[in-house]
Structures are given as structure tokens and as C-alpha cells.
Amino acid sequence: MLMDEGATGREIADYLYTVATEHMGLTAHARLAEKSEQVAQLLVQLRPEFGTH
């Protein structure tokens, strides 16, 4: 998936935002975009940990 493929934080954030707005029915909102970016950056920072388990 995105994490295994080395996707950038931007790519992950875009994916999270798309899932939230197009598949979960959440309203497209600036705060949702901001939270998607924050979560994406956290995931990118944690990526090295995923390979150790």
C-alpha cells in the first residue's frame, strides 16, 4: 500500500482526504485537509517502525 511503496506525506494526505470525503461522506472542509496532513506526517515519521515488526 502507500506506506510500503514509500509514498510521500502529500500523497498519503491526499489519499486520506479522498477516502474521508468520497467514501466516508465527510464534508470537504479545510480542517479535514489539515488533519489529513497531520496524520500523514505522523505516518511518514513512523514508517521506520513498520519494518521492524
RAPE-V353622 format. One line per field, one symbol per residue. ss: DSSP state (h for helix, s for strand, l for the rest). phi: phi as a letter, one per 30 degrees, with the letter a starting at -180 (. if undefined). burial: + if it has 24 or more other ideal C-beta (glycine too) atoms within 12 Angstrom, else -. Layout:
ss = ???
phi = ???
burial = ???
This chain:
ss = llllllllhhhhhhhhhhhhhhhllllllhhhhhhhhhhhhhhhhhhhhhlll
phi = .edddiededdddddddddddcccidddaedddddddddeddddddeedddcc
burial = --------+--++-+++------------------++--+--+----------
